[in-house]
Amino acid sequence: MSSSETADAARLAAAAAIDSPGTDEAEWQAARLPDHLPHLVLPTGPVVVVAAHPDDEVLGFGGAMATLLDAAVAVHTVCLSDGEASHGPASPSAREQLAARRRGELAAALGELGDLPAPVHAALPDTGLDEYETRAQAVIGEVLDSVGAAVCVAPWVGDLHSDHEAAGRAAERAGRDRSTPVWFYPVWMWHWARPGDPRVPWNRACVLPLAQRAVDRKKAALSRFTSQLEPRGYGVGPVLPAQEIAHHTRTFETVLR
């Protein structure tokens, strides 16, 4: 199998896992993760948060970002793609329109979290980040250097979404080159995994309990991603159905270190 065929197979597998019926949030709540996992201590220096698509950073780490801003810690964001493929096959002009819409949604969402600098947009191809990891690594590295990052936070490399995994790998390498710690946030893991799932490295997991103020700001930020919350048309539901949003509006967030 060629590398392109392997990449295509990985994307199909990711789509199948994400489109399948997911784990109910009630099952995760019953697991009481904050009672069983170590609690995360946030850094006091600049933090760079990487996303594969506009909304990943808010889904996985938005509450922490709000908490960091309240503690006067500088937070910077890097968005590797504009998410122009989230609605499936479309004309180039339709993709351009969706990309512009999603950039606007991200700006509005970050504004709900607090006083954040404008994100760095790499404009790499949505659903094709695994073919642009070297460029993604360079973009992330430039930001880490420019802000003197203490920590980089990125999508988890085992999230079963090829773009998320590519973003995580690129961040991991950029951090390693600079001895900058890299933390990972899961996005789709909550959908396809279950408590105690052996595919998840729970020994590396930590939770960050969130104040209600941070939860409320995260919810407000997520509400800005209307392109992902509304049905996509032709009988296709939203990218982020209510059950998925429930995974990301808990009173805590989880990172893998």
MOJO-V131249 format. One record per helix or strand. SS is the DSSP state (H for helix, E for strand). FROM is the first residue (numbers start at 1). TO is the last residue. If there is no record, write none. Layout:
SS_FROM_TO, SS_FROM_TO
//
This chain:
H_3_19, H_25_31, H_33_36, E_38_39, E_47_51, H_56_70, E_75_81, H_92_113, E_120_124, H_129_131, H_133_147, E_151_155, H_162_178, E_181_185, H_189_192, H_202_204, E_205_209, H_212_222, H_226_229, E_233_233, E_236_236, H_242_247, E_252_256
//
